[in-house]
Amino acid sequence: MSDVIKHECGIALVRLLKPLSFYQQKYGSSFYGINKMYLMLEKQHNRGQDGAGFASIKLDVSPGQRFISRVRSNEPQPIKDIFSQINGRINQSLEEDSTLINDTERLKATVPYLGELMLGHLRYGTFGKNSIESVHPFLRQNNWMHRNLIIAGNFNMTNVKELFQDLVDIGQHPKDYTDTVTVMENIGHFLDDAVLDLYYDLKQKGYDKKAASPLICDQMNVGEILKLASKKWDGGYAIAGLIGHGDAFVLRDPSGIRPAYFYQDDEVVVVASERPAIQTVFNVSQNDIREIDPGHALIIKKNGLVSITEINTPLPRKACSFERIYFSRGNDADIYQERKKLGQLLLPQVMKAIDDDIMNTVFSYIPNTAEISFFGMVETVERILNNIKADEIIAKNGSLTTEQIQNILNRRPRIEKIAVKDVKLRTFITQDSSRDDLVAHVYDSTYGVIKPTDNLVIIDDSIVRGTTLKKSILRILGRLHPKQIVVVSSAPQIRYPDCYGIDMANLGDLIAFRAMLALLEDHGKSQLLDEVYQKCKSEVKVNDRTQVNHVKELYASFSPEMISNKIAELINPDKVECEVKVIFQTIENLHIACPENLGDWYFTGNYPTPGGHRVVNQALINFVEGSSERAY
């Protein structure tokens, strides 16, 4: 993605099912779990670079011993930082007593972070400042072991105001106004109730508090706590939690918007946001890894019993398609093929744009997440060219010489690395008066491979704001003086804000929205914006479940091609003399390429939860009123 946006967070959970001595004997290290957590976070580093966190729980420790450890970082290399801190504490303990290394029980009792239950998180900040207080996991502490709660997740709630007010109404005083704190305190409220209910029941049976404590652990119904806590949640979420005595859970939203995968054997249970992380770190087949079903929770009891429990009634599956196009790593077997398919399905539009002139066209991509779609597109070009070559040879009916046949067979699509990103330059750029001039040099180009008679086709995975295209990429490519530049997006036009975890909250930032407004003006329909604004205003106080997406009406007058052409006008800087065309993936082909991930609300406006409609209507109100406030 040439435009920088903040997006998906990542989670990793590891539960060791054997005593630490088992891993010492089999794998040669009591730190097996910590090492695996480090790898799990590194293999999902693409999901968060603003911060990272790690928390662990030790099982069955004596009173007075620390059983919860947590470390968080918002340093430039947060994973490296947190594990440097962990290793520093471990090494300090070993330096003080070198005999600990061979005594797993003393090692566990002495060394922080060394536990059987671990939770890691990677953060992309979509909301608020990138302060250490915003980094997961979050911790809710209590002297009753059962009432300690650790939370980390990949989520955004559309109705955090309602959830926050519910906490206030029951007498709580939340320490912060964020969806993470609100969700944690929401779960914590019902956790407290469950602990007290179990205690009073056991008290009636003659148990004192000390004797009741282990029984509360055994009898706690985590699924019921999650059902009560999540009944009003509206959003996309994969939320992981650890309870102080050793229970753990990962809960997924009813539409399956946010991803969560797990693997289990007799040694370990592991959960991650991405399947390849588990495959690589634990060396297991993808067939051994399961997806947590929408609306369900994976629950791991302290005794090691693992269950999948329906928490909320599953809705039609609307898993985020942006996961497949851009966010997730492309080394997942299915995602790799889907991205190639996205490139293949774009070719008919590309061929029309270049008048089928393959030999006078150079194909390239904007580094580097579009590379797989590029492979799919070029493979399809090669098949077309092979058919052309075969037809030409057959048409000559044996009259060609060997040299002529060889010349025909040697024709290949012209593939070049044209745009090269200077990452170091990008990190240097700051918000100042010279920013635009610096942004223009974030990408560089390869000279000497483009002729004035060539079409230049360059594929990107998506176009969100169009800023980098306008201020950098197109200006640089224009210096190559091609006949025309065809910018291809493997994703459809992004027309609507996201409210489930991606930082696309402001309509005015979206190039497709700005193109639509320009078309309204061109066609003398600007009054429609005020009409839709009034409809959105009239529904501000209406129950979320009855709202509809009125912003769709603004796009209804124009075809996708009209909007694409207007986008091409808007992103074409004055200094680019050649024609610029923009091609977007169609919604229909997106669904063909990604049949299991049909979440497409940012393209279609079809939000999977009621809160989404309220958010998009509020986003239009904010735009018209010039408000920078978030719509959720």
Backbone hydrogen bonds, N-H to C=O, Kabsch-Sander energy under -0.5 kcal/mol:
donor,donor_aa,acceptor,acceptor_aa,energy
2,S,462,S,-0.6
5,I,3,D,-0.6
10,G,122,L,-2.0
12,A,120,G,-2.0
13,L,271,V,-2.4
14,V,118,M,-2.4
15,R,269,V,-2.8
16,L,14,V,-0.5
16,L,116,E,-3.1
17,L,267,E,-2.7
18,K,267,E,-0.6
22,F,19,P,-1.5
23,Y,19,P,-0.8
24,Q,20,L,-1.8
25,Q,21,S,-2.2
26,K,22,F,-2.7
27,Y,23,Y,-2.2
28,G,24,Q,-0.8
29,S,23,Y,-1.3
32,Y,29,S,-0.8
35,N,31,F,-2.7
36,K,32,Y,-2.1
37,M,33,G,-2.3
38,Y,34,I,-2.2
39,L,35,N,-2.0
40,M,36,K,-2.6
41,L,37,M,-2.2
42,E,38,Y,-2.4
43,K,39,L,-2.7
44,Q,41,L,-1.0
45,H,42,E,-1.6
47,R,44,Q,-2.6
48,G,45,H,-1.7
50,D,123,R,-2.4
51,G,123,R,-1.0
52,A,73,S,-2.2
53,G,121,H,-2.2
54,F,71,V,-2.6
55,A,119,L,-2.5
56,S,69,S,-2.4
57,I,117,L,-2.6
58,K,67,F,-2.4
65,Q,62,S,-2.0
69,S,56,S,-2.0
71,V,54,F,-2.6
73,S,52,A,-2.4
81,D,77,Q,-2.2
82,I,78,P,-2.6
83,F,79,I,-2.1
84,S,80,K,-1.6
85,Q,81,D,-2.0
86,I,82,I,-2.2
87,N,83,F,-2.6
88,G,84,S,-2.1
89,R,85,Q,-2.0
90,I,86,I,-2.3
91,N,87,N,-3.0
92,Q,88,G,-2.0
93,S,89,R,-1.8
94,L,90,I,-2.3
95,E,91,N,-2.4
96,E,92,Q,-1.7
97,D,93,S,-1.5
100,L,97,D,-1.5
101,I,98,S,-0.9
102,N,99,T,-1.0
103,D,100,L,-2.1
104,T,102,N,-0.5
107,L,103,D,-2.8
108,K,104,T,-2.6
109,A,105,E,-1.9
110,T,106,R,-1.7
111,V,107,L,-3.1
114,L,111,V,-0.9
115,G,113,Y,-1.4
116,E,57,I,-1.0
117,L,57,I,-1.7
118,M,14,V,-2.7
119,L,55,A,-2.8
120,G,12,A,-3.5
121,H,53,G,-2.2
122,L,10,G,-2.5
123,R,51,G,-3.0
125,G,123,R,-0.5
126,T,124,Y,-0.6
131,S,129,K,-1.6
134,S,131,S,-1.6
135,V,132,I,-1.3
138,F,151,I,-3.2
140,R,149,L,-3.2
141,Q,139,L,-0.5
145,M,143,N,-0.7
147,R,144,W,-1.8
148,N,145,M,-1.4
149,L,140,R,-2.5
150,I,242,L,-2.6
151,I,138,F,-2.4
152,A,240,A,-2.3
154,N,238,A,-2.0
155,F,153,G,-0.6
156,N,236,G,-1.5
158,T,234,D,-3.3
159,N,234,D,-0.7
160,V,157,M,-0.6
163,L,159,N,-2.1
164,F,160,V,-2.8
165,Q,161,K,-2.3
166,D,162,E,-2.0
167,L,163,L,-1.5
168,V,164,F,-1.9
169,D,165,Q,-2.7
170,I,166,D,-1.2
171,G,168,V,-1.7
172,Q,167,L,-2.3
178,T,176,D,-0.8
182,T,178,T,-2.3
183,V,179,D,-2.6
184,M,180,T,-2.5
185,E,181,V,-2.8
186,N,182,T,-2.1
187,I,183,V,-2.7
188,G,184,M,-2.9
189,H,185,E,-2.2
190,F,186,N,-1.3
191,L,187,I,-2.2
192,D,188,G,-2.7
193,D,189,H,-2.0
194,A,190,F,-2.2
195,V,191,L,-2.4
196,L,192,D,-2.5
197,D,193,D,-2.7
198,L,194,A,-2.4
199,Y,195,V,-2.6
200,Y,196,L,-2.8
201,D,197,D,-1.9
202,L,198,L,-2.5
203,K,199,Y,-2.8
204,Q,200,Y,-1.7
205,K,201,D,-0.7
206,G,203,K,-1.7
207,Y,202,L,-2.2
212,A,208,D,-2.2
213,S,209,K,-1.4
215,L,211,A,-0.6
216,I,212,A,-2.4
217,C,213,S,-1.6
218,D,214,P,-1.7
219,Q,215,L,-2.5
220,M,216,I,-1.6
222,V,220,M,-1.0
225,I,221,N,-1.7
226,L,222,V,-2.3
227,K,223,G,-2.1
228,L,224,E,-2.2
229,A,225,I,-2.3
230,S,226,L,-2.4
231,K,227,K,-0.7
233,W,230,S,-1.2
236,G,156,N,-1.3
238,A,154,N,-1.0
239,I,251,L,-2.6
240,A,152,A,-3.1
240,A,238,A,-0.5
241,G,249,F,-2.7
242,L,150,I,-2.2
243,I,247,D,-2.8
244,G,148,N,-2.3
246,G,243,I,-2.7
248,A,300,I,-2.3
249,F,241,G,-2.3
250,V,298,L,-1.8
251,L,239,I,-3.0
252,R,296,H,-2.2
253,D,237,Y,-2.2
256,G,253,D,-1.6
261,Y,272,A,-2.9
262,F,290,R,-3.2
263,Y,270,V,-2.4
265,D,268,V,-2.2
269,V,15,R,-1.9
270,V,263,Y,-2.6
271,V,13,L,-2.4
272,A,261,Y,-2.3
273,S,11,I,-1.2
278,I,274,E,-0.9
278,I,275,R,-0.7
279,Q,275,R,-2.2
280,T,276,P,-3.0
281,V,277,A,-2.2
282,F,278,I,-2.3
283,N,279,Q,-0.8
284,V,279,Q,-1.1
288,D,285,S,-1.5
289,I,286,Q,-1.2
290,R,262,F,-2.7
292,I,260,A,-2.3
295,G,252,R,-0.5
295,G,253,D,-1.1
296,H,293,D,-2.0
297,A,309,T,-2.6
298,L,250,V,-2.4
299,I,297,A,-0.6
299,I,307,S,-2.9
300,I,248,A,-2.8
301,K,299,I,-0.6
301,K,305,L,-2.8
304,G,301,K,-2.3
307,S,299,I,-2.3
309,T,297,A,-2.6
309,T,307,S,-0.5
311,I,295,G,-2.7
311,I,309,T,-0.5
312,N,295,G,-2.3
315,L,254,P,-2.0
318,K,255,S,-3.1
320,C,257,I,-1.8
321,S,599,G,-1.8
323,E,320,C,-0.7
324,R,321,S,-0.7
325,I,321,S,-2.0
326,Y,322,F,-2.7
327,F,322,F,-2.1
328,S,323,E,-1.7
332,D,329,R,-1.0
336,Y,332,D,-2.8
337,Q,333,A,-1.5
338,E,334,D,-2.4
339,R,335,I,-2.7
340,K,336,Y,-1.9
341,K,337,Q,-2.2
342,L,338,E,-2.2
343,G,339,R,-1.6
344,Q,340,K,-2.3
345,L,341,K,-2.6
346,L,342,L,-0.7
346,L,343,G,-0.6
347,L,343,G,-0.6
347,L,344,Q,-1.2
349,Q,346,L,-0.7
350,V,346,L,-1.7
351,M,347,L,-3.2
352,K,348,P,-1.7
353,A,349,Q,-1.9
354,I,350,V,-1.8
355,D,352,K,-1.1
356,D,351,M,-2.8
357,D,354,I,-1.7
358,I,356,D,-1.6
361,T,358,I,-1.5
362,V,455,N,-3.0
363,F,414,R,-3.1
364,S,457,V,-2.6
366,I,459,I,-2.5
370,A,366,I,-0.8
371,E,368,N,-1.4
374,F,370,A,-2.2
375,F,371,E,-2.1
376,G,372,I,-2.0
377,M,373,S,-2.3
378,V,374,F,-2.7
379,E,375,F,-2.5
380,T,376,G,-1.4
381,V,377,M,-1.9
382,E,378,V,-2.7
383,R,379,E,-1.7
384,I,380,T,-2.1
385,L,381,V,-2.7
386,N,382,E,-2.5
387,N,383,R,-2.0
388,I,384,I,-2.0
389,K,385,L,-2.5
390,A,386,N,-2.6
391,D,387,N,-2.5
392,E,388,I,-2.1
393,I,389,K,-2.2
394,I,390,A,-2.5
395,A,391,D,-2.4
396,K,392,E,-1.1
397,N,394,I,-1.5
398,G,393,I,-0.7
399,S,396,K,-1.3
405,I,401,T,-2.5
406,Q,402,T,-2.5
407,N,403,E,-2.2
408,I,404,Q,-2.0
409,L,405,I,-2.7
410,N,406,Q,-1.7
411,R,408,I,-1.4
414,R,361,T,-0.7
415,I,413,P,-0.9
416,E,363,F,-2.0
416,E,414,R,-0.5
418,I,416,E,-1.0
419,A,365,Y,-0.6
420,V,418,I,-0.5
420,V,444,D,-3.0
422,D,442,V,-3.4
423,V,421,K,-1.0
426,R,422,D,-1.8
427,T,423,V,-2.0
428,F,424,K,-1.0
429,I,425,L,-1.3
432,D,430,T,-1.3
435,R,432,D,-1.8
438,L,434,S,-1.9
439,V,435,R,-3.2
440,A,436,D,-1.5
441,H,438,L,-2.1
442,V,439,V,-1.9
444,D,420,V,-2.9
446,T,418,I,-1.2
447,Y,445,S,-0.6
454,D,451,K,-2.2
455,N,360,N,-2.8
456,L,484,Q,-2.6
457,V,362,V,-2.9
457,V,455,N,-0.6
458,I,456,L,-0.6
458,I,486,V,-2.6
459,I,364,S,-1.9
460,D,488,V,-3.6
470,K,466,G,-2.3
471,K,467,T,-3.0
472,S,468,T,-1.8
473,I,468,T,-2.2
474,L,469,L,-2.6
476,I,472,S,-2.3
477,L,473,I,-2.9
478,G,474,L,-2.3
479,R,475,R,-0.9
479,R,476,I,-0.7
480,L,477,L,-1.6
481,H,478,G,-1.6
483,K,454,D,-3.2
484,Q,454,D,-0.9
485,I,579,E,-2.7
486,V,456,L,-3.2
487,V,485,I,-0.6
487,V,581,K,-3.0
488,V,458,I,-2.5
488,V,486,V,-0.5
489,S,583,I,-3.0
490,S,460,D,-2.4
490,S,488,V,-0.5
494,I,463,I,-0.6
495,R,493,Q,-1.0
495,R,602,Y,-2.0
496,Y,602,Y,-2.1
498,D,504,M,-2.0
503,D,6,K,-3.1
504,M,502,I,-2.2
507,L,505,A,-0.6
509,D,506,N,-1.3
510,L,507,L,-1.8
511,I,464,V,-2.4
512,A,494,I,-0.6
514,R,510,L,-2.1
515,A,511,I,-2.2
516,M,512,A,-2.1
517,L,513,F,-2.2
518,A,514,R,-1.9
519,L,515,A,-2.1
520,L,516,M,-2.2
521,E,517,L,-1.9
522,D,518,A,-2.5
523,H,519,L,-2.2
524,G,521,E,-1.3
525,K,520,L,-3.6
528,L,525,K,-2.1
529,L,526,S,-1.3
530,D,526,S,-0.7
531,E,527,Q,-1.9
532,V,528,L,-2.5
533,Y,529,L,-2.3
534,Q,530,D,-2.4
535,K,531,E,-1.7
536,C,532,V,-2.5
537,K,533,Y,-2.6
538,S,534,Q,-2.0
539,E,535,K,-0.7
539,E,536,C,-1.0
540,V,537,K,-1.2
542,V,539,E,-1.3
546,T,543,N,-2.3
547,Q,543,N,-0.6
547,Q,544,D,-1.1
550,H,548,V,-1.1
552,K,549,N,-0.7
553,E,550,H,-1.6
554,L,551,V,-1.3
555,Y,551,V,-0.7
555,Y,552,K,-1.0
556,A,552,K,-1.0
558,F,555,Y,-1.9
563,I,559,S,-1.9
564,S,560,P,-2.5
565,N,561,E,-2.6
566,K,562,M,-2.0
567,I,563,I,-2.5
568,A,564,S,-2.2
569,E,565,N,-1.5
570,L,566,K,-2.3
571,I,567,I,-2.3
572,N,568,A,-0.8
576,V,573,P,-1.7
577,E,575,K,-0.8
579,E,483,K,-1.0
581,K,485,I,-2.8
583,I,487,V,-2.9
585,Q,489,S,-0.9
585,Q,491,A,-1.2
590,L,586,T,-2.0
591,H,587,I,-2.0
592,I,588,E,-1.5
593,A,589,N,-2.6
594,C,590,L,-2.5
597,N,594,C,-1.2
598,L,596,E,-0.5
599,G,319,A,-2.7
600,D,598,L,-0.7
603,F,600,D,-1.7
604,T,600,D,-2.8
605,G,601,W,-2.0
607,Y,605,G,-1.4
612,G,609,T,-1.3
613,H,609,T,-0.6
613,H,610,P,-0.9
614,R,610,P,-1.1
615,V,611,G,-2.2
616,V,612,G,-2.3
617,N,613,H,-2.0
618,Q,614,R,-2.5
619,A,615,V,-2.4
620,L,616,V,-1.6
621,I,617,N,-2.0
622,N,618,Q,-2.8
623,F,619,A,-2.0
624,V,620,L,-2.7
625,E,621,I,-2.4
626,G,622,N,-0.6
626,G,623,F,-0.9
627,S,622,N,-2.7
